[in-house]
Each structure stands twice: as C-alpha cells, then as structure tokens.
Amino acid sequence: MKKPVIVGLGEVLWDVFPEYKRAGGAPANVAYHARQLGNEGITASRVGVDDDGRELLDVLISNGLDTAYIQKDEVAPTGTVEVTMTDGEASYSIPLDSAWDRLAMTSQWLDLARSADAVCFGTLAQRDEISRRTIREFLAQTPAACTKIADINLRPPHYTKEVIEASLDLADVVKLNQQEWKDIQRMFGVDDLNRWLFTEKKVRIICLTKGGDGAELITPDQHLIEPVHPIEDSNGDSVGVGDAFTAGLTHHLLRNSPLDVAISAANRYAAQVFARKGATPKLPDAVIDGLR
C-alpha cells in the first residue's frame, strides 16, 4: 500500500541561541513527524552552499529525512534565526535574503506537487516575492484531493495582510493560535471569524491551538474541544510541539478518521513530543502504534 505523501513546504534553518544552535523550520519538523507516523514525509526547501547548509542537511539525514527536494543556492546563505530569551519569553530576529527566500519551482518540485496527498505551508516563507510565487505555484499544481494546511504562525514583521489572505484562500485547513485568531479577526475587521473563514474563504476545518488549555477543531457542523494530555515524568520543552500536532492531525485527516479521533490523537502525539527534549524526538514504537 502506498504511503500518503505529506510535504512540508517552506523554510529550513538554524535556530541560533546564545550558547548553541538547533536545526529548525516547521516544514522539516512536520515532515519528520509525518514520517514517524508512517507516512512519506518530505521537506521541500532550500539551503545555501555553505557550512551551515551542509551541516543542516546532515542533521535532516540523521533524522531519516530525504533531502532530495531541498534545493542548493549558490548565492544566498542558509537561513538562521537569532533567538533571544528575556524573562522566559523568546524573541526572534530572522535575517532577510536567506536561501529559503529563493524557492524555485523546478520540474522535480512539479512532480512532487502532483504526487502530494497533503501540503503544509506557512506565512514566514512567503515574505519574499520569489518564494511566495513558488509556494503558490506548487499548491496550484497539487491534485484536487490534496489537503492543503496553512499553519499561520505569524512572525512580525515578516507577513502582510495580502499574504495572510492569499494563504487562507489556498487552504483547506487553517491552524492558528489564540493570538493569531485575534490578530486576523482585527486585521480583516470581521465579527465572526469562523463564519468568515467558512463562507468567504471556503476553509473546511479550523484548528485553534490553546497551549496548556488544549485545542479546538471547528467545522461548519462541529465544534470539538480537546484538553491537554499531560505525560508523567515529562522532561521536555515546547520546541516543535505545534509542528508535531500539525503532522498528527494531517495523518488522521488523510485516513478519514472521525474528527474527534483526529484531534485527540494529534493532541496526544504532541504531548509525547512535549515530554521530550527537542523538536524531533524518536518515540517508542508502542507509543506510535497507539496514535496511528
């Protein structure tokens, strides 16, 4: 049986902390977790021809990911994010003109788009016109049955109203947190954001993540509220937990699981990642089997 193809499309980069750096980028994280759940998880991105790029590819390969769809840029450097922690709150500085700002629609990517069962994309990788155009072309080439998931993930000042609206227009599923929900409601001046997304943007599913308060899954006909699932003896962090949730949800949507099953499994999978260090921990087979 052919494994579903889940593509993480957009940025791969290094999160650079004061004392260390860590491979990052939602597309790679989503692809990793999709693969861990038994899918064909693929990252489509771009790195520079530099030490950071070579090291990043090595990390992705060590995580079991296929790097065939990660392009090499001879000019722009591999992306980085400078992460600063102040009183427990993270702030981000994301340099412009990184390799992932220059995604190119190649014949290889065209074939990938046409074979995709789901594509997860965000707003950050659309900050530059080059990658923005490529991401939209990639999504336009996917099959009609392909599920397109927009993880809004706002990183000021790297988005515009136009980018957000176009992403909503392209998406079947929209994932956002409570602050992003408020920001978008205010940005577009709508009283009932959910209704607007369903009627004006033709979104099928809204996923509202609420951190320690769990998540909600909303359709025109259902409103499901899912609590958190704390793990005893947790020793992890929140890095990549949202991407793990996205992968878990996508996994179950492609299997046509009932929505209550999908959100519960996604939340429980994210909890397992939260209980461990880093964005891409390897989970025991027994845990994975219970979440598939």
GUMARTI-347397 format. One line per 8 residues: number of its first residue (from 1); their letters; for each residue x negated, y negated, z of N, C-alpha, C. Coordinates in Angstrom, 2 decimals. Each point is the difference from the previous one (the first is absolute). Layout:
N
NUM = a = X/Y/Z/X/Y/Z/X/Y/Z | ...
END
This chain:
292
1 = mkkpvivg = -0.84/1.20/0.00/0.84/-1.20/0.00/-0.87/-1.25/0.00 | 0.30/-0.92/-0.88/-0.79/-1.23/-0.12/0.20/-0.88/1.23 | -1.12/-0.48/0.53/0.08/-0.90/1.15/0.48/-1.38/-0.46 | 0.85/-0.66/0.77/0.39/-1.38/-0.33/-1.22/-0.91/-0.02 | -0.05/-0.89/-0.97/-1.10/-0.96/-0.14/0.40/-1.31/0.66 | -0.70/-0.36/1.07/0.25/-1.25/0.73/-1.22/-0.89/-0.17 | 0.19/-1.15/-0.63/-1.11/-0.91/-0.31/0.00/-1.17/0.97 | -1.15/-0.25/0.61/-0.22/-1.23/0.76/-0.70/-0.99/-0.92
9 = lgevlwdv = 0.67/-1.07/-0.37/-0.48/-0.93/-1.02/-0.35/-1.35/0.62 | -1.27/-0.42/-0.15/-0.38/-1.30/0.55/-1.41/-0.04/0.53 | -0.16/-0.57/1.19/-1.33/-0.29/0.54/-0.61/1.16/0.78 | -1.29/0.24/-0.22/-0.82/0.78/0.93/-1.16/-0.91/0.40 | -0.42/0.09/1.26/-0.94/-0.99/0.52/-0.62/0.48/1.30 | -0.89/-0.82/0.52/-0.58/0.21/1.32/0.62/-0.98/0.98 | 0.52/0.51/1.10/0.37/-0.85/1.13/-1.27/-0.21/0.82 | -0.47/-1.24/0.06/-1.27/-0.30/0.66/0.26/-0.64/1.36
17 = fpeykrag = -0.30/0.73/1.05/0.14/-0.48/1.37/-1.35/-0.55/0.47 | -0.03/-0.72/1.10/-1.28/-0.57/0.46/-1.11/1.02/0.18 | 0.34/1.23/0.39/-1.04/0.98/0.31/-0.02/1.21/-0.93 | 0.96/0.10/-0.91/0.03/1.16/-0.90/0.93/-0.30/-1.16 | 0.01/0.89/-0.99/0.95/-0.13/-1.11/0.69/1.34/-0.20 | 1.19/-0.07/-0.60/0.81/1.19/-0.16/0.72/-0.07/-1.35 | 0.00/1.10/-0.73/0.69/0.04/-1.28/1.48/-0.29/0.20 | 0.56/-0.84/-0.87/1.39/-0.39/0.17/0.70/-0.21/-1.32
25 = gapanvay = 1.21/-0.52/0.10/0.84/-0.21/-1.17/1.17/0.95/0.03 | 1.20/-0.56/-0.02/1.21/0.82/0.08/0.08/1.07/-1.08 | -0.36/-0.29/-1.27/0.14/1.03/-1.03/-0.77/1.28/0.31 | -1.24/-0.15/0.50/-0.80/1.19/0.33/0.59/0.73/1.20 | 0.46/-0.76/0.99/0.60/0.63/1.18/1.26/0.78/-0.36 | 0.86/-0.62/-0.82/1.24/0.68/-0.41/-0.33/1.27/-0.79 | -0.96/-0.10/-0.91/-0.37/1.17/-0.80/-0.54/1.12/0.88 | -0.81/-0.36/0.99/-0.55/1.02/0.91/1.13/0.73/0.74
33 = harqlgne = 0.91/-0.76/0.56/1.07/0.63/0.78/0.97/0.77/-0.90 | 0.23/-0.50/-1.20/0.84/0.74/-0.94/-0.64/1.34/-0.33 | -1.30/-0.01/-0.18/-0.72/1.24/-0.29/0.06/0.94/1.20 | -0.18/-0.54/1.21/0.02/0.84/1.19/1.36/0.69/0.18 | 1.04/-0.64/-0.50/1.35/0.57/0.10/0.31/0.97/-1.14 | -0.96/0.20/-0.91/0.18/1.00/-1.03/0.30/-0.53/-1.39 | -0.12/-1.32/-0.19/0.24/-0.60/-1.30/-1.32/-0.23/-0.73 | 0.10/-0.43/-1.24/-1.17/-0.45/-0.75/-0.13/-1.51/0.26
41 = gitasrvg = -0.77/-0.35/1.02/-0.18/-1.40/0.37/-1.15/-0.61/-0.77 | 0.26/-1.08/-0.72/-1.01/-0.61/-0.87/-0.11/-1.49/0.29 | -1.24/-0.48/0.10/-0.26/-1.43/0.17/-0.38/-0.61/-1.34 | 0.67/-1.05/-0.40/-0.33/-0.75/-1.22/-0.46/-1.39/0.42 | -1.29/-0.27/-0.16/-0.55/-1.26/0.47/-1.28/-0.32/-0.77 | -0.85/-0.85/0.58/-1.23/-0.43/-0.68/-1.02/-0.44/1.05 | -1.24/0.45/-0.18/-1.10/-0.41/0.87/-1.12/-0.57/-0.85 | -0.92/-0.70/0.66/-1.15/-0.54/-0.70/-1.09/1.04/-0.18
49 = vdddgrel = -0.90/-0.28/-0.94/-1.18/0.85/-0.18/-1.06/-0.52/0.97 | 0.15/0.35/1.25/-0.87/-0.50/1.06/-0.05/1.02/1.12 | -0.82/-0.26/1.00/-0.15/0.95/1.11/1.32/0.22/0.73 | 0.76/-1.09/0.21/1.29/0.14/0.67/0.94/0.91/-0.79 | -0.01/-0.15/-1.32/0.86/0.82/-0.84/-0.38/1.46/0.03 | -1.29/0.27/-0.12/-0.46/1.40/0.04/0.32/0.64/1.34 | -0.22/-0.74/1.07/0.27/0.53/1.33/1.50/0.23/0.21 | 0.81/-0.90/-0.52/1.45/0.14/0.13/0.49/1.24/-0.75
57 = ldvlisng = -0.52/0.21/-1.21/0.38/1.19/-0.75/-0.41/1.27/0.74 | -1.17/-0.02/0.61/-0.45/1.17/0.77/0.96/0.31/1.15 | 0.48/-1.05/0.66/0.95/0.20/1.11/1.30/0.61/-0.52 | 0.50/-0.53/-1.12/1.25/0.52/-0.55/-0.15/1.46/-0.41 | -1.14/0.33/-0.62/-0.25/1.38/-0.40/-0.07/0.91/1.23 | -0.66/-0.48/1.05/-0.10/0.80/1.23/1.37/0.22/0.63 | 0.94/-0.90/-0.29/1.38/0.15/0.48/0.85/0.88/-0.92 | -0.64/0.55/-1.03/0.70/0.91/-0.89/0.77/-0.67/-1.12
65 = ldtayiqk = -0.25/-1.29/-0.23/0.73/-0.73/-1.03/-0.73/0.04/-1.33 | 0.76/0.05/-1.07/-0.53/-0.07/-1.35/-0.27/-1.47/-0.33 | -1.24/-0.33/-0.37/-0.34/-1.39/-0.31/-0.01/-0.28/-1.50 | 0.56/0.91/-0.79/-0.04/-0.16/-1.45/0.75/-1.24/-0.48 | 0.97/-0.46/0.78/0.82/-1.14/-0.41/-0.43/-1.30/0.69 | -1.18/0.01/0.59/-0.56/-1.23/0.58/-1.00/-0.57/-0.99 | 0.32/-1.14/-0.55/-0.81/-0.61/-1.04/-1.27/-0.63/0.59 | -1.01/-0.18/-0.86/-1.27/-0.63/0.41/-0.12/-1.35/-0.69
73 = devaptgt = -0.30/-1.03/0.79/-0.13/-1.36/-0.53/-1.46/-0.42/0.01 | -0.52/-0.40/-1.16/-1.41/-0.37/-0.12/-0.29/-1.40/0.53 | 1.04/-0.78/0.25/-0.20/-1.41/0.37/0.46/-0.29/1.43 | 1.25/0.31/0.28/0.57/-0.34/1.31/-0.44/1.00/1.07 | -0.17/-0.47/1.23/-0.43/0.89/1.08/1.14/0.84/0.56 | -0.37/1.08/0.65/0.98/0.80/0.75/0.66/-0.87/1.06 | 1.28/0.19/0.19/0.75/-0.85/0.93/-0.36/0.23/1.45 | 0.08/-1.07/0.76/-0.19/0.05/1.45/1.07/-0.85/0.67
81 = vevtmtdg = 0.26/0.32/1.25/0.87/-0.82/0.85/-0.74/-0.24/1.31 | -0.23/-1.25/0.33/-0.63/-0.33/1.28/1.09/-0.02/1.07 | -0.12/0.89/0.97/0.99/0.13/1.06/-0.55/-0.59/1.29 | 0.73/-0.96/0.55/-0.39/-0.64/1.26/1.07/0.25/1.04 | -0.42/0.44/1.17/0.94/0.28/1.08/-0.07/-1.12/1.04 | 1.16/-0.59/0.31/0.10/-1.04/1.03/1.15/0.34/0.93 | -0.33/0.27/1.26/1.02/0.38/0.99/0.86/1.15/-0.49 | -0.64/0.96/-0.67/0.71/1.18/-0.45/0.74/-0.16/-1.31
89 = easysipl = 0.02/-1.21/-0.56/0.68/-0.25/-1.27/-1.03/-0.07/-1.12 | 0.28/0.69/-1.10/-0.92/0.02/-1.13/0.32/-1.12/-0.98 | -1.04/-0.65/-0.50/0.15/-0.95/-1.10/-0.90/0.46/-1.13 | 0.38/-0.35/-1.24/-0.66/0.56/-1.16/-0.47/-1.10/-0.95 | -1.22/0.17/-0.50/-0.52/-0.86/-1.05/-0.31/0.90/-1.19 | 0.68/-0.25/-1.12/-0.09/0.90/-1.16/-0.57/-0.78/-1.18 | -1.28/0.19/-0.32/-0.63/-0.76/-1.09/0.70/0.21/-1.33 | 0.03/-1.05/-0.80/0.59/0.07/-1.33/-0.98/0.65/-0.98
97 = dsawdrla = 0.51/0.28/-1.20/-0.82/0.51/-1.11/-0.71/1.30/0.36 | 0.71/0.90/0.64/-0.53/1.33/0.27/0.33/0.93/-1.17 | -0.64/1.16/-0.02/0.23/0.92/-1.10/1.48/0.36/-0.15 | 0.70/0.18/1.13/1.41/0.40/-0.10/0.91/-1.15/-0.46 | -0.56/-1.20/-0.17/0.75/-1.09/-0.62/-0.01/0.12/-1.52 | -0.72/0.99/-0.53/-0.21/0.12/-1.45/0.42/1.38/-0.52 | 1.09/0.52/0.54/0.52/1.28/-0.47/0.33/-0.08/-1.48 | -0.33/1.06/-0.74/0.22/0.00/-1.45/0.87/1.19/-0.40
105 = mtsqwldl = 0.95/-0.25/-0.90/0.88/1.06/-0.47/-0.70/0.76/-1.12 | -0.61/1.11/0.32/-0.73/0.82/-0.96/0.89/1.14/-0.50 | -0.47/0.73/-1.01/0.76/1.15/-0.48/0.10/1.07/1.08 | -1.03/0.11/0.83/0.03/0.95/1.11/1.10/-0.37/1.00 | 0.08/-1.28/0.32/1.05/-0.45/0.93/1.38/0.13/-0.63 | 0.10/-0.19/-1.30/1.28/0.17/-0.67/0.50/1.43/0.16 | -0.90/0.96/-0.20/0.37/1.40/0.19/0.42/0.27/1.44 | -0.72/-0.61/0.95/0.34/0.17/1.41/1.39/-0.57/0.30
113 = arsadavc = 0.26/-1.20/-0.51/1.31/-0.62/0.23/1.12/0.89/-0.52 | -0.20/0.58/-1.16/1.04/0.81/-0.63/0.21/1.34/0.71 | -0.96/0.39/0.84/0.13/1.26/0.73/0.41/-0.20/1.45 | 0.15/-1.25/0.44/0.24/-0.29/1.41/1.43/0.34/0.42 | 0.12/0.63/1.16/1.30/0.22/0.61/0.35/-1.12/0.97 | -1.03/-0.66/0.55/0.20/-1.16/0.88/-1.23/-0.88/-0.09 | 0.22/-1.31/0.12/-1.10/-0.97/0.04/0.24/-0.93/1.18 | -1.01/-0.12/0.85/0.05/-0.92/1.14/-0.89/-1.20/-0.32
121 = fgtlaqrd = 0.56/-1.20/0.09/-0.75/-1.21/-0.32/0.36/-1.09/0.99 | -0.84/-1.05/0.06/0.25/-1.08/0.93/-0.18/-1.36/-0.64 | -0.07/-1.03/0.83/-0.12/-1.36/-0.52/-1.44/-0.49/-0.05 | -0.86/0.51/0.88/-1.37/-0.52/0.07/-0.74/0.16/-1.32 | 0.10/1.17/-0.61/-0.72/0.25/-1.24/0.56/-0.78/-1.18 | 1.10/-0.71/0.20/0.58/-0.82/-1.07/-0.35/-1.47/0.12 | -0.96/-0.34/0.87/-0.33/-1.41/0.20/-0.66/-0.61/-1.23 | -0.73/0.81/-0.79/-0.64/-0.48/-1.22/0.83/0.42/-1.21
129 = eisrrtir = 0.06/-0.88/-0.99/0.84/0.26/-1.17/-0.40/1.27/-0.73 | -1.31/0.32/-0.03/-0.45/1.18/-0.73/0.60/1.27/0.59 | -0.20/0.19/1.30/0.54/1.21/0.64/1.53/-0.04/0.05 | 0.56/-1.19/0.18/1.46/-0.12/0.04/0.60/0.51/-1.31 | -0.58/-0.40/-1.11/0.50/0.44/-1.30/-0.17/1.51/-0.17 | -1.13/0.52/0.44/-0.26/1.44/-0.12/0.97/0.82/0.84 | 0.23/-0.42/1.23/0.91/0.74/0.88/1.41/0.03/-0.60 | 0.44/-1.11/-0.53/1.34/-0.04/-0.59/0.08/0.87/-1.25
137 = eflaqtpa = -1.07/0.00/-0.80/-0.01/0.84/-1.19/-0.01/1.48/0.39 | -0.79/0.33/1.02/-0.04/1.39/0.48/1.39/0.46/0.42 | 0.67/-0.81/0.80/1.34/0.36/0.48/0.99/0.12/-1.15 | -0.16/-0.84/-1.01/0.91/0.03/-1.15/-0.16/1.28/-0.82 | -1.16/0.64/0.10/-0.27/1.20/-0.78/0.37/1.30/0.72 | 0.47/-0.12/1.24/0.36/1.21/0.74/1.33/0.57/-0.51 | 0.24/1.29/0.20/1.28/0.60/-0.41/1.17/-0.63/0.74 | 1.17/0.11/-0.57/1.20/-0.58/0.62/0.24/0.59/1.39
145 = actkiadi = -0.38/1.26/0.19/0.25/0.66/1.29/-1.07/-0.30/1.04 | -1.05/-0.70/-0.38/-1.08/-0.32/0.94/0.52/-0.93/1.10 | -0.33/0.31/1.24/0.39/-0.83/1.14/-1.07/-1.05/0.25 | 0.38/-1.27/-0.03/-0.95/-1.10/0.18/0.22/-0.63/1.38 | -1.05/0.06/0.81/0.08/-0.46/1.39/-0.84/-1.26/0.16 | 0.63/-1.11/0.36/-0.71/-1.25/0.27/-0.22/-0.13/1.50 | -1.26/0.08/0.42/-0.36/-0.27/1.39/-0.40/-1.47/0.05 | 0.88/-0.84/0.50/-0.16/-1.45/-0.14/-1.32/-0.49/0.60
153 = nlrpphyt = -0.31/0.33/1.23/-1.32/-0.21/0.60/-0.58/-1.38/-0.31 | 0.66/-1.04/0.49/-0.42/-1.37/-0.29/-1.29/-0.36/0.73 | -0.96/-0.54/-0.75/-1.27/-0.47/0.55/-0.20/-1.45/-0.45 | 0.46/-0.98/0.80/-0.18/-1.40/-0.39/-1.49/-0.30/-0.19 | -0.35/-0.82/-1.00/0.86/-0.67/-0.98/0.07/0.75/-1.33 | -0.13/1.33/0.04/-0.19/0.77/-1.23/1.31/0.50/-0.60 | 1.01/-0.83/-0.01/1.24/0.36/-0.67/0.76/-1.26/-0.37 | 0.93/0.14/-0.92/0.88/-1.10/-0.39/1.43/0.54/-0.04
161 = kevieasl = 0.94/-0.91/-0.02/1.40/0.38/-0.11/0.24/0.79/-1.28 | -0.65/-0.41/-1.07/0.19/0.68/-1.28/-0.48/1.45/0.06 | -1.15/0.23/0.64/-0.53/1.35/0.13/0.94/0.87/0.82 | 0.51/-0.54/1.09/0.93/0.76/0.84/1.27/0.32/-0.76 | 0.56/-0.98/-0.69/1.26/0.25/-0.72/-0.19/1.04/-1.10 | -1.10/-0.11/-0.74/-0.25/0.98/-1.05/-0.17/1.40/0.58 | -0.65/0.10/1.15/-0.19/1.30/0.65/1.34/0.59/0.43 | 0.87/-0.84/0.53/1.33/0.46/0.39/0.80/0.46/-1.21
169 = dladvvkl = -0.16/-0.70/-1.11/0.71/0.38/-1.23/-0.47/1.36/-0.52 | -1.29/0.31/0.23/-0.57/1.23/-0.53/0.25/1.21/0.89 | 0.32/-0.24/1.26/0.01/1.08/1.00/1.33/0.72/0.11 | -0.09/1.31/0.24/1.16/0.79/0.41/0.12/-0.01/1.52 | -1.16/0.02/0.66/-0.08/0.03/1.46/-0.85/-1.18/0.45 | 0.47/-0.74/1.00/-0.76/-1.12/0.55/-0.29/0.29/1.46 | -1.29/-0.04/0.35/-0.42/0.19/1.39/-0.57/-1.31/0.52 | 0.48/-0.44/1.16/-0.47/-1.25/0.58/0.19/0.04/1.50
177 = nqqewkdi = -0.76/-0.86/0.70/0.17/-0.06/1.45/0.96/-1.12/0.37 | 0.24/-0.17/1.28/1.01/-0.97/0.44/-0.38/-1.43/-0.37 | -1.29/-0.35/0.14/-0.41/-1.35/-0.35/0.12/-0.25/-1.49 | -0.37/0.98/-0.81/0.12/-0.13/-1.45/1.47/-0.11/-0.40 | 0.87/0.73/0.67/1.44/-0.10/-0.27/0.47/-1.43/0.22 | -0.42/-0.61/1.11/0.38/-1.39/0.30/-0.61/-0.96/-1.01 | -1.27/0.22/-0.36/-0.68/-0.89/-0.95/0.70/0.02/-1.36 | 0.38/1.17/-0.47/0.64/0.10/-1.31/1.42/-0.57/0.05
185 = qrmfgvdd = 0.70/0.24/1.08/1.33/-0.59/0.14/-0.07/-1.52/-0.07 | -0.98/-0.56/0.70/-0.17/-1.45/-0.01/-0.48/-0.50/-1.37 | -0.90/0.73/-0.61/-0.57/-0.40/-1.29/1.07/-0.12/-1.08 | 0.94/0.94/-0.01/1.02/0.01/-1.05/1.33/-0.60/0.45 | 0.06/-0.43/1.25/1.18/-0.71/0.48/1.28/0.81/-0.04 | -0.09/1.27/0.39/1.19/0.86/-0.01/0.42/0.33/1.43 | 1.30/0.04/0.23/0.51/0.31/1.33/-0.08/1.50/0.30 | 0.32/0.81/-1.00/0.02/1.45/0.17/-1.05/0.60/-0.93
193 = lnrwlfte = -1.22/0.16/0.50/-1.09/0.47/-0.85/0.25/1.40/-0.54 | 0.52/0.87/0.83/0.24/1.37/-0.46/0.95/0.03/-1.18 | 1.12/-0.71/0.13/0.98/-0.04/-1.10/-0.63/-0.59/-1.26 | -0.79/-1.05/0.16/-0.66/-0.64/-1.14/-0.94/0.97/-0.70 | -0.76/0.77/0.78/-0.91/0.97/-0.60/0.76/1.09/-0.76 | 1.12/0.43/0.53/0.77/1.05/-0.65/0.73/-0.52/-1.24 | 0.60/-1.17/0.08/0.84/-0.48/-1.10/-0.79/-0.77/-1.06 | -0.92/-0.85/0.44/-0.74/-0.84/-0.95/-1.26/0.67/-0.52
201 = kkvriicl = -0.68/0.75/0.85/-1.28/0.61/-0.38/0.12/1.49/-0.32 | 1.17/0.57/0.23/0.27/1.41/-0.33/-0.92/0.96/0.74 | -0.46/-0.41/1.18/-0.78/0.89/0.86/0.91/1.13/0.49 | -0.53/1.22/0.07/0.80/1.14/0.47/-0.11/0.23/1.50 | -1.22/-0.22/0.52/-0.25/0.28/1.42/-0.87/-1.11/0.59 | 0.38/-0.46/1.18/-0.82/-0.94/0.77/-0.53/0.73/1.22 | -1.29/-0.09/0.21/-0.61/0.59/1.19/-0.57/-1.13/0.85 | 0.55/-0.17/1.18/-0.43/-1.05/0.93/-0.79/0.66/1.13
209 = tkggdgae = -1.29/-0.33/0.07/-0.83/0.56/1.07/-0.07/-0.97/1.16 | 0.03/0.54/1.22/0.12/-0.84/1.20/-1.05/0.33/1.06 | -1.15/0.52/-0.44/-1.08/0.27/0.94/0.43/0.98/1.07 | -0.15/-0.42/1.25/0.33/0.85/1.13/1.48/0.27/0.17 | 0.84/-0.67/-0.80/1.45/0.22/0.07/0.50/0.93/-1.10 | -0.92/0.60/-0.76/0.42/0.96/-1.01/0.22/-0.62/-1.37 | 0.99/0.50/-0.71/0.26/-0.44/-1.37/1.47/0.16/-0.33 | 0.42/-0.70/-1.05/1.37/0.12/-0.50/-0.05/0.29/-1.49
217 = litpdqhl = 0.91/0.81/-0.46/0.15/0.29/-1.42/1.41/-0.41/-0.39 | 0.09/-0.88/-1.00/1.28/-0.61/-0.34/0.29/0.21/-1.48 | 1.19/0.46/-0.31/0.50/0.07/-1.37/1.34/-0.70/-0.03 | 0.61/-0.18/-1.18/1.34/-0.60/-0.02/1.02/0.77/0.83 | -0.26/1.29/0.26/0.98/0.84/0.69/-0.43/0.49/1.38 | -1.29/-0.14/0.34/-0.49/0.53/1.27/-0.91/-1.00/0.69 | -0.04/0.09/1.32/-0.95/-0.79/0.79/-0.50/0.90/1.12 | -1.20/0.54/-0.19/-0.58/0.96/0.93/-1.04/-0.67/0.87
225 = iepvhpie = 0.06/0.25/1.29/-0.95/-0.57/0.96/-0.79/1.14/0.61 | -1.32/-0.06/-0.16/-0.88/1.07/0.46/-0.94/-0.51/1.08 | -0.02/0.64/1.17/-0.90/-0.43/1.07/-1.44/0.44/-0.28 | -0.92/-0.49/0.82/-1.38/0.47/-0.09/-0.08/1.41/0.58 | -1.07/0.69/-0.35/-0.23/1.35/0.50/-1.38/0.05/0.64 | -0.12/-0.46/1.24/-1.33/-0.07/0.63/-0.62/1.38/0.18 | -1.32/0.04/-0.16/-0.75/1.24/0.15/-0.76/-0.04/1.33 | 0.13/1.04/0.79/-0.74/0.05/1.26/-1.50/0.07/-0.28
233 = dsngdsvg = -0.78/-0.60/0.91/-1.46/-0.01/-0.12/-0.45/-0.70/-1.28 | 0.75/-1.01/-0.41/-0.37/-0.76/-1.19/-1.28/-0.78/0.26 | -0.93/0.06/-0.97/-1.27/-0.70/0.14/-0.36/-0.70/-1.29 | 1.02/-0.48/-0.72/-0.25/-0.55/-1.31/0.16/-1.50/-0.08 | 0.31/-0.48/-1.20/0.20/-1.42/-0.24/1.05/-0.17/-1.09 | 0.35/-1.24/-0.28/1.09/-0.27/-0.94/-0.47/-0.11/-1.45 | -1.29/0.20/-0.24/-0.54/-0.18/-1.35/0.60/1.05/-0.95 | 0.63/-0.47/-1.08/0.53/0.90/-1.01/1.30/0.69/0.35
241 = vgdaftag = 0.58/-0.32/1.15/1.23/0.69/0.42/1.14/-0.32/-0.96 | 0.10/-1.26/-0.42/1.05/-0.37/-0.95/-0.13/0.72/-1.33 | -1.24/0.21/-0.44/-0.23/0.72/-1.25/0.36/1.48/0.15 | -0.27/0.56/1.17/0.39/1.38/0.27/1.53/0.14/-0.04 | 0.69/-0.98/0.57/1.47/0.00/-0.04/0.48/-0.05/-1.44 | -0.59/-0.89/-0.81/0.39/-0.12/-1.40/-0.16/1.32/-0.73 | -1.13/0.66/0.22/-0.25/1.28/-0.66/1.00/1.06/0.45 | 0.28/0.03/1.30/0.95/0.98/0.51/1.40/-0.21/-0.55
249 = lthhllrn = 0.41/-1.26/-0.07/1.32/-0.32/-0.55/0.07/0.37/-1.48 | -1.03/-0.37/-0.75/-0.02/0.29/-1.43/0.04/1.51/-0.24 | -0.77/0.74/0.78/-0.02/1.46/-0.10/1.42/0.57/0.08 | 0.78/-0.47/0.96/1.34/0.55/0.19/1.01/-0.54/-1.00 | -0.18/-1.24/-0.44/0.90/-0.52/-1.03/-0.14/0.80/-1.29 | -1.23/0.39/-0.34/-0.21/0.78/-1.22/0.58/1.41/0.11 | 0.19/0.45/1.22/0.59/1.33/0.21/1.50/-0.09/0.22 | 0.55/-1.20/-0.16/1.44/-0.21/0.18/0.47/0.43/1.39
257 = spldvais = -0.86/-0.19/0.99/0.39/0.29/1.38/1.11/-0.97/0.42 | 0.92/0.43/0.86/0.96/-0.97/0.56/-0.76/-1.16/0.63 | 0.56/-1.19/-0.07/-0.73/-1.18/0.46/-0.33/0.05/1.48 | 0.88/0.62/0.81/-0.33/0.10/1.42/-1.21/0.91/0.22 | -0.11/1.03/-0.81/-1.17/0.88/0.07/-1.24/-0.75/-0.46 | 0.13/-0.78/-1.07/-1.13/-0.72/-0.57/-0.59/-1.00/0.97 | 0.84/-0.81/0.62/-0.53/-1.03/0.90/-0.55/0.62/1.28 | 0.63/1.06/0.48/-0.50/0.66/1.20/-1.37/0.63/-0.25
265 = aanryaaq = -0.13/0.70/-1.12/-1.28/0.64/-0.32/-1.09/-1.04/-0.24 | 0.34/-1.10/-0.68/-0.98/-1.05/-0.25/-0.47/-0.63/1.31 | 0.93/-0.23/0.91/-0.35/-0.60/1.28/-0.84/0.96/0.85 | 0.33/1.27/-0.03/-0.77/0.98/0.77/-1.39/0.20/-0.60 | -0.10/-0.05/-1.31/-1.31/0.09/-0.64/-0.86/-1.21/0.37 | 0.59/-1.19/-0.06/-0.73/-1.21/0.38/-0.45/0.06/1.45 | 0.82/0.58/0.87/-0.37/0.13/1.41/-1.22/0.90/0.17 | -0.08/1.04/-0.80/-1.17/0.88/0.06/-1.27/-0.73/-0.44
273 = vfarkgat = 0.13/-0.87/-0.98/-1.16/-0.79/-0.44/-0.37/-1.03/1.06 | 1.01/-0.62/0.60/-0.23/-0.99/1.06/-0.73/0.62/1.19 | 0.20/1.27/0.22/-0.61/0.68/1.15/-1.48/0.30/-0.21 | -0.52/-0.29/-1.21/-1.38/0.32/-0.32/-0.73/-1.23/-0.53 | -1.30/0.02/0.08/-0.80/-1.14/-0.44/-0.03/-0.09/-1.52 | 0.05/-1.24/-0.50/-0.19/-0.23/-1.43/1.27/0.14/-0.81 | -0.10/-0.45/-1.27/1.16/-0.03/-0.88/0.29/1.34/-0.66 | -1.00/0.88/-0.07/0.17/1.24/-0.77/-0.47/1.22/0.78
281 = pklpdavi = 0.56/0.26/1.17/-0.40/1.19/0.76/0.55/1.27/-0.66 | -0.75/1.08/0.15/0.49/1.30/-0.47/0.88/0.60/1.09 | 1.22/0.32/-0.36/0.94/0.57/0.97/-0.03/1.53/-0.07 | 0.23/0.66/1.12/0.04/1.47/-0.01/1.09/0.53/-0.93 | -0.28/1.15/-0.61/0.97/0.59/-0.93/1.36/0.22/0.66 | -0.01/0.39/1.26/1.27/0.26/0.70/0.83/-1.26/0.11 | -0.66/-1.14/0.20/0.70/-1.28/0.07/0.57/-0.37/-1.37 | -0.83/0.13/-1.02/0.43/-0.33/-1.37/1.19/0.87/-0.41
289 = dglr = -0.09/1.28/0.28/1.09/0.90/-0.40/1.33/-0.40/0.62 | -0.05/-0.57/1.20/1.23/-0.41/0.66/0.57/-1.30/-0.51 | -0.76/-0.70/-0.86/0.44/-1.30/-0.49/0.30/0.00/-1.49 | -0.25/1.10/-0.66/0.23/0.08/-1.44/1.47/0.23/-0.31
END
